[in-house]
Every structure is written in structure tokens, then in C-alpha cells.
Amino acid sequence: MHNEASVILKQKIGQLISSLLEENTLAFLKEHSQIIDEYLQTGFETSMVGPSMDLAKNPYAFIALGGYGRQEQCVYSDVDLLFLFKQSVPDEAENLIREIVYPLWDIGLDVGYATRSIKECLSLARKDFEVLTSLLDARFICGMSPLYSELMQQLREKIIKKDRKKIIDRLVESSNERHIRFGDSTYRLEPNLKEGQGGLRDYHAILWLARIEFKLKQPRDLEYYGRLSHEEFKDLTEALSFIWNVRNRLHLLAGRKCDQLHFENQILLAEKFKFKKSNGQQPVERFLGRLHSRMDFIKQQHLMFLYELGYTAGRKPRKLPEKQSNVNGIEIIRGMLNYTSSEEILNSPDLLLSIFEESMRLKIPLSAEAKRMVKEFGYLIDTDFRNMASNVKAFERILLTPAPTFNVLKEMLSTGFLVRFIPEFKWIVNQIQYDEYHLYPVDKHLLRTVQIIKNFASGDDTTDPLCIDLYKELKSKKLLLWAALLHDIGKGDLAVDHSQGGATIARKILSEKDFKLRDIETVSFLIEKHLFLIKTATRRDIHDEETAIFCARTIKEIDRLKMLYLLTVADSMATGPKAWNDWMQTLLRDLFFKILGVLEKGELASREAVKVVEKKKYQVLSQASSPESIKDLEELFNVFSPRYLLYANTSQITEDIKLYESLGENDFVWNITKSDDANTRIKQHRYY
């Protein structure tokens, strides 16, 4: 009977998967779980072993755990089962497993199971964190339902209630360990859909925290009990739906359970999702941009949830800071910044920026409600707001302030404030550049570049001392940081060269913000030339003096050279290890010092220039008739302009010397000759 039931189950799963592309993803997950539920319920009802186990004396139940318990059954997800007994596990349980589980293995399902009594479950949950979290997701399937209720009640009374703080600490620590191991998926081009930061496990951690702290039972309770707004829960549902859809199709492509989105599958998935090329972006780049935006939303919700519980990501519970806001309309509640009321924002829209400046000053984040209000009242950040001198200055204070552990710019980006303040940013949010060098979306890359440059201010053992020294020497750090923030802004339009396009966009942005013309030109120059040094270092012979002279003629100013070097280093470091390594660092540093030498000493001090002048000097001196004449000529060479000696030919120098010698006691001397050019009457040479 059970073999027949498993065959029917396999057929139903196959039919469900075949319709996956046309169906709602969340509906698929639930229906997939329900199909397995039906098999187990039928198995319980028709079991040949069950009656011999004396259900009355030692009742048992089938319990779903993990993703199956949450009804998140993807195509090749594990099926985690608990065969729960009230007292001890009888010997006949092994036969029950053969009857129920073996047919599932036969049809290819990856089934994990455990047979335990309530007492054993509680004992293991105290010792094993994974057992505890799996029980938090437990769902009754069939059997004696009071048994399931008793397990969940005792779990809460004897373990969760007793060790709530310890469990939450362990959950936060576990999330941090997972993020270190799998990385931040919102910054990676090969994200882990489940375990990476921003992945599905962050969502699961939110659910576990909510069940422990607030006794929430269903995901929808996050909205019902006010942990998320209606709009946030809607966005969360959409984000999860997309990620689960990607995960399901990835399972189908790989033919197995798979959560790492490797390059070889990305183009295929973009085709499956029917993404089209648009605005110069390839389908795969648009697909990855959509995925990163969804994962970033989950990441932000997870971080916000932790902070509202009194935790920072990966750290122990924080002590609530004894700080006060100096800004009317802003207050600190439970260690987070809040608005005193929405009316305050309407009366004073500057509070939308002030709260970020307070966040920077006090090094504490905005509350979830404050972030919601920034989004809700974002329409107030109009042209007048973003170009008002006081607001530009406030933004620059945030831009300039070092942020080794607390990056306010990230908060401004995640709340949508940055896009409102610099509208051109919207074209690069979560934009992917699909190549082997760029590891991060364009918007995250820009913030990383800014962060690296600001780290030059403080420096640590890993920072290049040259960068620390050069940053300290800069006359206007503000201009460098504006260039860093905007250097890839041109990638929003891939139809044009992003460096030139970005320089044009930067001119517009800074002109609207009433920057001085010279400062605008400096920032636009840095953006237009932000790849100049790295391309020169890797494509030309930096030991050829002409290379340094060519670069010096382009850059012209020493301060610009220092800013361009720092921008190049930070940009390369923020791009990824293939763009920045020891070899690249050595090449760029050598080129920098060669260009600096030319700018400090002048182009005419180059070895090639000296050789040219010495050759001309020798040719002129060789025409001298006596040692006295040689001595006089050498004295003349010492007073001649270096530029004149470099660019005048030998015959011209000889002719000018003769004219000078004819000067005698006269005030001046003229030498007028006919010109071969019909448009010019005479050529004149005169000396005073």
C-alpha cells in the first residue's frame, strides 16, 4: 500500500514541479508540503505497524520540522520528520520507519527523521541549538495532536521561558558565524540564497526571534502584532517569493538541492525569468540586480529586528547609550533615534537629514519607525531641499566623518534618502556589472570606496602608510570624497562611457548644489580620469620616462595627483581581489612617484630633456674658436631658459648667441629677415 502511495506522491510532485513556472511561488511551497502531508496522513491511517504499537498507552504523532515544518518545501529540499512518542520509543518504531520513510527514499526524496519521546526532545533541545530551532518550526501532521501541543508547551515553559536571553544570544551569535562563513550575499555576485547575509536564513532567524520573544506563531503575525508595517510585510513577502522562485529554478537546473548561485547558472536563470536587455544592461545583470535588491531588503529587516531587541549584528546585547539628541523633533528611545511626531517632519523637513547627522554624531541607528517615516516623507526632499546650502553642508559632514564601524551612508541608501538627495543615484541602485572583477553592485561599490578613503584618515596596521600620509596632506578632502561617491554614477547609462558620462552628471549635481567652478572641475576631472592611473600602470611601460611625462601633462597639479591616486587605490580595493593585489599596488605606487617627480621638478628636469640639452650644448661649444670662447658660452648656457634650450634648435641657438654678442653697449639690437610665408612680412629677433 505504501509503495503505491509513494508512487502517487512522486507523480503529484512531478505534476506540481512541471507547473512551477506558471504558478505563484508561495503557493508552490505550501502545496508541495501539503502533498507530502497527505502521504504521511494516509500512511498513518493505513499503517500495518501502527495498531501493534498500542496507541492508547504510548501515543505518537508525525511532526514536520525545518523548512518542511514552515511549509517552505522547495523542489529538492530535505523532508525533516519527527516521530514523537509520549513515553519511550518502542522497538516497533523501526518497522514504522521502514513502512513510512523507506518508500520516500525509494522515489528519491531526501528524508531525515528522528524518533524521540517528549523528554528526549527537551533534553536535546537544551544541549543542541539546531534541535531547538528545528522544534521552533515544528508543525503537526497527523497522529495524536495533544502530544504535539504538550511538546510545544513544555518547550516554551521549561526551556524558552527559562533561558530566553541565553537562547537569543546564541541565535545572534549563530547568525554572525553564518555571515562570516557565507559572506554578505547583498555584496556578492555569487550569492548564497539561503545561508549568506540577506538570504532565507536571515528571515528564519527573524521568525525564531519573534517566536521566542513575542510568542508569534505565523509569519503574518509579524504584521498583526506590529513588528512590521503593512507595507514592509508586503515587501517582505515579495522579496521572499522572488528568492524562493530563484531557489526552486536553481534546484531544477542543478538537478539537486543547491543554494549557491554560481556564474554558470546565472545567465540561464535570467533567460528562465525572461529578463530582457535594457538601457545597456544585459539580462543577467538586470536579474542579479533584482535579486540583490530583494536580499538587501531581508538583510535590512534582519538587522533592524536584532537592533530593536537590543542587539547589534553579531555582537552581544548592547548597553543602551546614555545620550541625548540636541535636535528638536528627534529623541532617543531604547538606544535608537526616533522622531517625536510626524507633524514635526512636516513642519521642518530638514529633520529628514538631521536624524542621519545625529546618527553619525551619536553612533546609534534610526529605529524601524524612524526609517519608515524617512521613506514615507521622502517626497519632501525636493530640489530646494537637496540643494539648500545648509543641507549640502550637513550631508558633507556625514560624507567626511570617518566611520570605521558605523556607516550612516548605508542607512541613507537603504531608507531611500540618498536617492532622494542625489536623484541620479536611482539608476545604479543594485546595478550589477557582470564580469570577473566587480564583486559588488554599483551602489554598494561606491559606498565601499568612500568608506575605504575615510579609513585612510584613521588608518590601521593593514592600511598603506602612503595613503594615510597623502590623505592627511590633502587641501580639500571633501572634493575627493564627492568624487568617490560619484565616480561610477555614469554606469546608469551604459550606452556611453561611464567615466565621461559620470563627469558630466557630477558637473550637473555639483552645479545645482552651488559648488565653485574650480571645485566642480576638480571633481569631474577625478571622475573622468578615475581609471587613468590604473590603465597607464598596466598597459604602458612605467619605466619609460615619457609615460610619467604624459601623465604629468594630463594631471598638471600635485594635489590632483594625490587625490587621483587615493581614488584609484580605494576604487580598486572596493572592486575586489582581482582588481587590487600586491603587484598592482607596486605598479601604481611606482607610477605615482615618477609622476610626482615630474610635477615637482618639472618636465625639463627629465633625463631625456637633460640629454637633449647636453647634446645641443656640445654642438654649440664645438664651434668655439678658443678656450675663452668656450668659457663665455658655458656662462651663457647657465642663464638661458631651460625651456628655450629644450625647444630651440642648434642653429637658432648659435644665431641668437651671435646677435647677443653684437649687442655691445647698445640698449637693444634687431635682426630683421624676410619670411618665406606670404602672410607674414618679417621675422624679428631682438635683444635688450
N, C-alpha and C positions, 0 to 999 in steps of 0.2 A: 504494500500500500504506500509506504513512504518513498520507495523508489519511483513509483508512479507520480506521487505528489511532487517529487523533486524535478521530474521531467516537465511537469506542467509549470512549475516555478521557473525553470530555465526558459521555457517558451514565453512566458509572460514578461520576464526580464528582457528577453531579446526583442519582443514587440515594443516594450517601453523604450528601450535604447534606440530603436530604429526611428521612433517618433521624437527623439530628444531635440533635434534641431528645430522642430516646429513648435515645441511646447514651452510653457513657462518653466524656467529652471527650478524655482522653488517647488512648483507642483511636481516636477520630476522627482526631486529628492524625497518628498513626502510619499509619493505613490510607490517609489522603489522600496521604501521602508515598509509600507503597508503590504506590499506583495509578499515580502519575507514574513511579516507578521501573520498573514493568512496561512502560510505554510506551517508556521510553528503552532498556530492555534488549531489547525487541522491535525497536526501531529499529536498535540496534547489530547485532543478528543478521541482519536482513533488508536492511541498507543496500545501496544500489546504488553508493554512492560509496566506501564503506569498502575494498572489495577493491583499488581503484585507488590507495590511499594507501600500499601496501606496509607492512603492519603489522609485518612481521618486522624491517625496517630502522629504522623510526621508529614504535615502538608508541605507542598513545594510549589514554586512558581517559576515561570520563564521571564527573565528580566533582560531588557535591551540596555547596553552600555555604550559609552563613547558616542561617536558620530551616528551610529545606528540608534542609540538612545535619544539623541537630539533630532532624529528623523532627517539627517543630512546624508543620506546614503547615495554617494556618487557612484559612477559606473563600476569602478573596481575597488571601492572602499572595503575595508575589513567589516566583517559582521561579528561584533563582540557580544557574547551572551553570558549571562549568569544564570545557572540553575540553582535557585535559592531554596534551602531547606530550613524548616523551623528549628529542628534539633540537629543531630549529627547527620552526615551524608551517608546514606545506606549503600551497601555493596551493589545493589541493583542499579545504582545511578550510572555505572559504567555501561550497562546494557541500554539504558535510556539514551546515553550519548551516541552509542552505535546506531540506534534506531533513528534518532533525530538529526545528529550532526553529520555522520558519515555520508549520507546521501547528498548533503550540501557540498561536501568536499568533492564528491564524485562528479558534480556538474561544474566544478571549477571555482566555487566561491571560497574566499579566504576567510574562514571562520575561526575565531578564537573563543574559547569558552573556559569557564571556571565552575566548579561545583562546590558550594560552600554553605555552611549554616550561617544564621544571622550573627552568632557570636564570632565566628571566624572572619566574617566580613568586617565587623567592627574592629577586631584585633589587627587585621591587616591595614585597615584604613588609618589607624593610629601610627603605624610604622612606615607605610608606603604612600607617598604623596600621589603617585599615579593611580593607585587603587582608590584613594579618596576622591580625586577629580572624576574618575570614571563613575563612581557612585553618585556624584552630584548630578550627572547626566542620566541617571537610571530612569527607565520607563517600563511600566508594567505591560506585559504582552498577554499572558494567559496563566491559568492556574489559580491559586488561592490569593486573591488580591489583598486580604488583610495582612498577609505575610509581607508584601511589598510596603504597605503603609507602616507596619511595625518597624521594618528596617530603616525607612526614611526618618521616622520619628526618633528612633534611638540614635541614628547618625547625628541628628541635629542636637538632641539633648545631651548625649554622652561625649560627643567629640567636637562638633562645631561650636556649640554654645560654650563649652568648657575651654576650648583652645582657639577661639576665634582669631585673636590677634596673631598668635603663632602661625596659624594656617594662612592668614593673609600675607604675613611676612614671607612665608615660604613660597606663596604663589607669585609675589612680586619678584622675589629672588630667582625663581624658576623662569619667569619671563625675561629677566635680564640675561640670564645664562643662555637662553634660547636666541635672543637677539645677537649676542656676541658670536654664537656659533654659526647662525644662518645669515646674519647681516640685516641691514635695513633694506627691505625689498623696495621701498619707495625711492631708493637711490641706486638700484642695481638694474642692469639691462638683462640679467638672467635671474629674475626674482624667484624666491621660493614662495609659492602661493599659500602654503599652509604655515610653515614654521618661521619664516622671516618676519621682521617687524613690518606691520601693515598687512600681514597675512591673516588667514582664517583663525589661527590660534590666538591672535590678539582679541578677536571677537569672542572666542570661547572663554578667554580669561575674564572678559567683561561679564559674561554670563555667570561664571563661577563666583566672581566677587559679588555680583548682585544677589546670588542665591545665599551666600554666606552672610553678607552684611544686611541685606534688606528682605530676605526670605522671598525673593521673586521666583516664580515658577516657570513662566513662559517668557520668551523674548519680548512679546508685546507688552509685558508688564513694565519694561523699561520706559515706555511712553506713558502707560496708565498711571504709574507711580511717580511721574515727573522727573525721572532720571535723564530722559531725553525729551526734547520738544517734538511736536508732531512732525515738523519739517526735518529734523535730524533723524528721526526714526524712519521716515520715508527715504531719506538719502542713504541711510544705513542699509535698508532693505534693497535698494537699487544697487549699491556697491557690492553687497554680498551676492546678489543674483548674478551680476556680471562675473565675479570671481569664480563662483561655483560653475557657471557656464563654461568659463575657460578651463577650469579643472576637469570637468567632465569630458570636454573635447580633447584635452591633453591625454586623458586616460585612453580615449578611443584611438588617438594617433599612436600612442606608445604601446597599446595592447596590454597595459598593466597599470597598476597604481603608480602614479608619478606626480610629484609636486614641484619639481624644479623645471622652470620654463627655459629650456636650453635654446640656443640660437637656431638650431636646425629645425625646431618646431614652430618658431615664431612666424615665419613667412607663411607657412601652411595654415596656421590658425587665423592669420589676418585674412587669408582667402576664404576660410570657412565662415568667418564673420562678415564677409562681403564688404570689407573696408575698401574704399577707392582712393586713388591718388588725388590730393587736393592741395592747392597752394604750394606746390613744390615738394610736399611731403609724400613719401612712399606709403602704401597701405600699411606696411608693418610698423612704420613709425607712428601712424595715427592709432593703430591698435594698441601699441605699447603705451602711448600717451594716455589713452582711455584707461588702461589697466592701472597705470601708476596713479592716476587721479583717484581711482576707487580705493586703491590700497592706502594712499595717503590719508583719505578720509577716515578709514578704520584705524590707522595709526594715531591720528589726532584724537579720535574718540577714546581710544585706549589710554593715551597719556592723560587726557582730561579726567577720565574716570579714576585713574590712580591718584591724581593730584587732589581731587575732591575728597578722596578718602584719607588724605594726609600723607601721600607718598609721592616721591619723585621717581621717575623711571629708573629701576634698577638699584634704588637706594632704600635704606631703612626709613621708617617713619620720620618725617622732618619735624623739628621743633618749630612751632608757629612763631614767626618772627615778631618781635615787639617793635613794629614800625608803624608809622602813620603817614598818610598821604598829605602833602601840602596843597593839594589842588581841591578847590571847592567843587563838589559834584562827584568826587571819587572817594571811596572808602575801602578799608581792608576788612574782609570778613573771612575768618578761618584761614588766614595766611594768603588770601587771594584778593586781587583788585576787582572792585565792583563799582558800578555806577549807583549813585544814591537813588536815582529815578530816571525814567526815560524822558521826563519833561526837561531835566537838566540838559540832556543832549540836544533837544530841540531848541532850547534857549541859548545854548552855547555849543555849536558843532565842533569847536576846537577840542572839546573833550575826547573826541574820537581819536585824536593824535596824542593828546596829553596823557591818556591812560597808558600808551606804549612808552612814553618818555618816563612816566612813573615806574613802569615795569622795569625799564633799563636802570633807573636810579636805585630802586629798592631791591632789584634782582628777585622779584616774585612775579608769577604769571597772572594773566587775566583768568577770572573764573569762567566756567562754562556759560553762565548767563551773560557775562560781560562780552564774551566772544559772539554770542548770539545777537546782542544789541549792536555790536560793531557791524555785523552783516546786515542787520535789519535797517540801520540808519545810514548805511553806506552811500545811499543816494545823495546825502548831504555833502559828500566830498566832491563838489563840483569844481569847475575851472577856477573860480575865485578862491576857493578853499585851498586847493593844492598849489596855487601859485602865490599865495599870500606870503610876504617876506617872513613873518613870524613863524609860519608853519614850515616853510622851507628850512629856516634855521633850526627849528625843533627836530625836523627829520634828519638834518645833518649831524646834530648832536648824537642821535641814535646811530647814524652811519659811522661816526668817528669813534665812538666809545668801544674800547676792547671788550670782547665778550667770550672769554675762554670757556665758560660753562653754560651761559645763559644767552641765547641768541634771540633777541627781540625781533630781528628781521624775519626770522622763520614764522613767528607768531603773526607778524603783519602780512606775510604771504598766505598763511593758512586761513586767516579770517577774511581775506579778500581786500584788506585795506591797501596793500601795496599796489594791487592792480587799479584800485580807485585813484590812488595818489599819482601813479605813473601808468596811465591807461595803456600805453604801448606794451606793457608787460603781459597783457592778456594773451598776446599771440604766441608767447613762449612758455606759458604755464603747462607743465607736464609734457613739453615737447621733447621728443626723443630724436637724437641724432644716431642713426643706426650704422655704427662702424666699430672697429676693433679698439679704438682709442677712448671714446667717450663712455664713461660708466654711468653718468647721471643725466637726468633730464635737464634741459637748458636752464630753467628757473632755479633748480637746486644747485646747478653748477655755478651760477652767478653768485648765489649766497655763499657757497663754499669758497669761492675766490675772494670775496670780501672778507670772510672770516679768516682766511689764511693771512691776508695782508694785515689785518688788525692784530693777529698773533705776533707779527714782527715787532709790534710795539712793546710787548712784554717779553717775548722770547722765552725759550727753554732750552734744554740740552739737545733737542732734536732740530732746533731752528738754525739755519745757516747764519753765522755771525755777520757775514757781509750784508745780508738782508736786514738784519737788526740795525747795523750801523747806517746803511743807506736810508732806511725809513726815518731814523732819528734826524738825519741831515736835511730831509725834505722841507722846502719852504711852505708848500701847500699840500698837506696830506689829504685835504678834502677833495681836491681835484682827482687825485689818484683813486680814491675810493668811489667817487662818482663813475670814473672810467671802468673800474672793476665791476660795479653794479650793472653797467650798461654795455659792457664790451661785446656781448653776444645778442644784444637786443635786436640786431638786424636779422637774426635767424628766423624771425617770424614771417619773413618773406623770402623763401628760398629761390625765388626767381632772379634775385640779384645777389651780388657778392655781399656776404653778411658784414664784412669789415667796413666797406664803403657805405653800405646801406645803414649800418649801425651808427656810423659817424654822422650821417645826415639826420637820423632820428634823434641822436643825442643833441645836435645843434638846436633842433626844434624844442625838445624838452627843456633844455637849459635856457634857451632864449625866453620861453614862456615864464620861466622862474626868475627872469631878470638877472641873469649872470652877466658879468663883464665880458666884453667881446674877446679879450685875450684869454680869459679862463675857458670860454666856450671853445676857442680854437685849440687850447691845450688838451681838453678832454676829448674832443673829436679827433685830434691827431693821435692820441693814445689808443683810441678805439680803432681807428682806421689802420694803425700800424701795430696792433697787438700781436700779430703773428710775424712781424718783420724780423725781429732778432732770432727767433727760433728757426725760421726758414733759412735765414742767412747762415746761421751756425751749422745747419745740417746739409745745406746744399752748395755752399761755397767754401773755398779754401780760406780758413780764418787766419792762416799764417801768411797769406799774401797781403801785403800792406795795402794794396788797392781796395781790398774788402773793407778794412777798417775806415779808410778814407771815404769810400762810397757811403757807408753807414753814417759817418760823422756829417757828411754833406746833407743827408736826409734828416737827421735828428737835430743838428745845429746847436742845441743847448744842453749843458751838462745836467741841469735839473730835470729836463725832459728825458734824458738818457737814464737817469736813476729811476724815474717813475716808470719808464717803459720796461726797464729790467725787472723791477719788482712786480709789475703787472704780468710780465711774461712768466716769471717763476711761479707766481700764485696761480695763474691760469693753467699752466702745465701740471702743477701739483693737483689742482682741483679736477683735472681731466681724468687722470688715472695713471697707473704704474707704467703703461706703455708709452705715455707721453712725457714722463718725468722719471729719470733714473740717474745714477752716478755719472754715466757717460754724457748724458745730455746736460747735466749740471756743470760738468767740467768744460764742455764746449762753450756753453753760454757765458760762463764766468770769464773764460779766456777772451772771448769776443768783446765782452763788456769792457775789460781793462784796456784792450787795444783801442777801442773807440774812445774811451775816456782819455787815453794818452794823446790821441789826435786832437780832441777838443780842448785839452788843457794846454798842449804845446803848440798847437796849430798845425795845419796840414803841411806847411812849408818846412816843418822840422822832421818830416818823414825821411827814412833812409833813401828812398828813391829821389826825393827832392834834393837832398844833400849831394847825391851822386851827380845829378844833372848840373847843379850849380858849380861843383868842383870841376866838372869837365869843361864848362864854359870858361871858368877862371883859368884853367891850364891853357886853353886855346888862345885866350887874350894875352896872357903873360908870355907865351912862347913867341909873340910878335915883338916883345920889348927888345930894344937895342942895347941896353946896358943894365948893370945891377941896380943903379939908381932908379932907372925907369921901372924896373920890377917892383922895387920898394914903394914907389909912388902909386903904382897900380894896385898893389895889395892894400894900401891905405884907402884908396877909393872903393875897393870892393867891400871894405868894412863898413862904409857909410851908405852903400847902395841898399835900397829896399830889398828884402828877401823875395817879395812877390815880383819885383822888377827883374831880379836876377833869374827867377824861375821861368818867367814867361817871355822875356826879350831874347831874341836870337843873338848869336855871337857877333855877327856883322853890325847889328844895331847897337850892341854894347860898345864895340870898337868906334863906331861913328860918333856916338854920344860922348865918349871919352875925348876924342879929338875936338869936338865942339866945346867941351868944358875947358880944355887946355887953352883954347883960343879966347876964352873969356877975359883973361888978364885982369886989368883994373876996371874994366867996364862994368856997368850995372847989369847988363844983360847982353845976350847975343842971340841972333836969329839965324836960322838956316832954312831958306825957302826954296822948295823944288817943285817942278811941275808934277802933277798927278796924272797917271795913266787913265784914271777914271773920269769919264766925260762929265759926270755930275759934280765933280769936285775940282775947284780951281787950283788949290795949292795944298801942299803938305808943309807943316811948320814944325820946327824944333827950336826951342829957345831955352836959355839958362839964365838964371839970375844970380 
